[in-house]
């Protein structure tokens, strides 16, 4: 029988808790909180994420199955569905957003030397979006269609380590291309995206950042119109000599 630390305890040891507490203090996350503070809430949510628990009853039942272990992983408060739901509703989401940026920055450094699979030293990012269906009666603000609710998650992943460095959650009606207005394009980086992001005015922002674009356009949109502005005649000598 294993007498050492659990795997989850070993994972918790890698978390920079002082920087997490700095995020909590910045937004006064534990103000007037007597039990089940942000630290404990984060540990519970981390466990739920790693073990694919997606409902409150499942999370609480799984953790309470071994109550003697909870103290050793930093959960001292009584864990119930009501206090977990209350914390999920009241804790400031900006705490976890800022701390996620801290972890992303650390992860980027760890994967800085990982090969991409092709010959380039530049950063390569992939941008795409996915629609998450929601029940419109439970989420009235997530307007998508008349009888259907949804939100859209726009994500840009650093392919060197598969690290999501940009995430924007919008309503389902927001078109993919609009997410590009919130992205800070980095110098000398490659950006890979599909035809849903084809907008020449916004593409110029990548050019101004002196970055590069790899756009997959297998089928152009039906509404796309191209106009050829200049036209240059090719000398017959070049055409017959194999240059054209």
Protein Blocks (a to p, Z undefined) as FASTA:
>chain_A
ZZbdcfklmmmmmpcfklmmmmmmmnommgoiabhpfklmmmmmmmmmmnopabfklmmm
mmmmmmmlmmmnopabccdfklmmmmmmmpcfklmmmmmmmmmmmmmmmmmmpcehiacf
bdcdddddddddddfklmmmlcfbfmbccddddddddfehpaafbdcdddfklcfklmmm
mpccdehiacdddfklgcfklmmmmmmnopacddddfbccfklccddfbdcdddfklmmn
opZZ
